[in-house]
């Protein structure tokens, strides 16, 4: 699902809202999550999951074309851990 698909579905589920307002809401939520992660904060959405950042140390890598060794610098990467309710919804047994 793309961002525009999400906006479309939310607009269809909420006909009392204008499409431009739904788009603004979705964009604001994503922007706030991104800003919080950029500050190093953790964002927890109960029942869905938690976004955080993790540091990856520098390492020695290889250029895939030449095979030459290159130094890969430290970096910070986003990390998402699913919440218990989401995991349970994804792993529902047919007989349950």
Buried (B, 14 or more C-beta within 10 A) or exposed (E): EEEEEBBBEBBEEEEEBEEEEBBEBBEEEEEEBEEBBEEEEEBEEEEEBBBBBEEEEEEEEEEEEEEEEEEEEEEEEEEEEBBEEBEEEEEEEEEE
